[in-house]
Amino acid sequence: MTLSSCVIRCLPEELEAVKKRVEESGVCEIHLVDDQGYIIVTIEGEGIEEEIQKLKTLQFLEGVLSAEMVYSYSEDQLDALREDLEIQDPVPEILEKDVPAEQIVYHGDLKKKYI
């Protein structure tokens, strides 16, 4: 399963008509509509190929100036991230020490930083 966010752009005066066409297309879920002519949607599919077909459907709707995929995410990525989180210590070792704050030098990463 994949999930992508897309930005659809149309002329502000055509916004309501384009929004209706997007809803009727059945290929996405609308999350935000901006009166400047932007519609933010999400597309779901079994794979990226299915999502691209749905994106093309949106791109060819009457009144759509552009429809572009902004972010794509897959369940495989989530599973890999979950596995990575499970093998990490819940609290970095440095945070468990009783060290005065003025002695701590932060370099952007608490992991692998020892006082």
C-alpha positions in Angstrom: 0.0 0.0 0.0 1.3 3.5 -0.9 0.0 6.9 0.1 0.9 10.2 -1.7 0.0 13.8 -1.2 -0.7 15.9 -4.3 -1.3 19.6 -5.0 -3.8 20.4 -7.6 -3.9 23.9 -9.1 -6.7 25.7 -10.9 -7.9 29.2 -11.6 -9.6 30.7 -8.5 -12.8 31.3 -10.5 -13.0 27.7 -11.5 -12.2 26.3 -8.0 -15.7 25.1 -7.1 -16.2 23.3 -10.5 -12.7 21.7 -10.3 -13.3 20.7 -6.7 -16.5 19.0 -7.7 -14.8 17.1 -10.6 -12.0 16.0 -8.2 -14.6 14.7 -5.8 -16.5 12.9 -8.5 -13.3 11.3 -9.9 -13.1 9.0 -6.9 -9.3 8.7 -7.1 -8.4 10.8 -4.1 -9.4 12.4 -0.8 -9.5 16.2 -0.5 -7.9 17.6 2.6 -7.6 21.3 2.0 -9.1 23.8 -0.5 -7.5 27.3 -0.8 -9.4 30.1 -2.4 -6.3 30.9 -4.5 -7.0 27.8 -6.6 -5.1 25.1 -4.7 -6.5 21.8 -3.6 -4.5 19.4 -1.4 -5.4 15.7 -1.8 -4.1 12.3 -0.9 -4.0 9.3 -3.3 -3.8 5.7 -2.1 -2.8 2.7 -4.2 -1.5 -0.9 -4.1 1.7 0.5 -5.6 3.2 3.6 -7.1 2.0 2.6 -10.6 -1.6 2.8 -9.4 -1.0 6.1 -7.8 0.5 7.5 -11.0 -2.6 6.4 -12.9 -4.8 8.2 -10.4 -2.5 11.3 -10.6 -2.9 11.3 -14.4 -6.7 11.2 -14.0 -6.5 14.3 -11.9 -4.1 16.0 -14.3 -6.5 15.6 -17.2 -9.6 16.8 -15.4 -11.2 19.9 -17.0 -10.0 23.1 -15.4 -6.9 21.6 -13.7 -3.8 23.6 -14.5 -1.5 21.2 -12.8 -1.6 18.3 -10.4 1.7 17.2 -8.9 2.7 14.5 -6.4 4.5 16.1 -3.5 5.3 13.2 -1.2 5.0 9.5 -1.6 5.1 7.0 1.3 4.8 3.2 1.4 4.0 0.7 4.1 7.4 -0.9 3.6 9.1 2.3 4.6 7.0 2.4 7.8 7.8 -1.2 8.6 11.5 -0.4 8.2 11.3 2.7 10.4 9.4 0.7 13.1 12.1 -2.0 13.1 14.7 0.7 13.5 12.9 2.3 16.4 12.4 -1.0 18.1 16.2 -1.7 18.3 17.1 1.7 19.6 17.3 2.5 23.3 14.2 4.5 24.3 16.3 7.1 26.1 19.8 8.1 25.0 22.4 7.2 27.7 23.4 10.8 28.2 19.9 11.8 29.3 20.0 9.2 32.1 23.1 10.8 33.7 23.0 13.4 36.5 25.0 16.1 34.8 24.7 19.9 35.4 23.2 21.5 32.3 26.0 24.0 32.0 28.4 21.1 31.5 26.5 19.7 28.5 27.7 20.7 25.0 25.0 19.9 22.4 26.2 19.2 18.8 22.8 18.4 17.3 22.8 14.7 18.2 22.4 13.2 21.7 23.1 9.7 20.4 26.7 8.6 20.7 27.6 11.8 22.7 29.3 11.1 26.0 30.2 13.6 28.7 
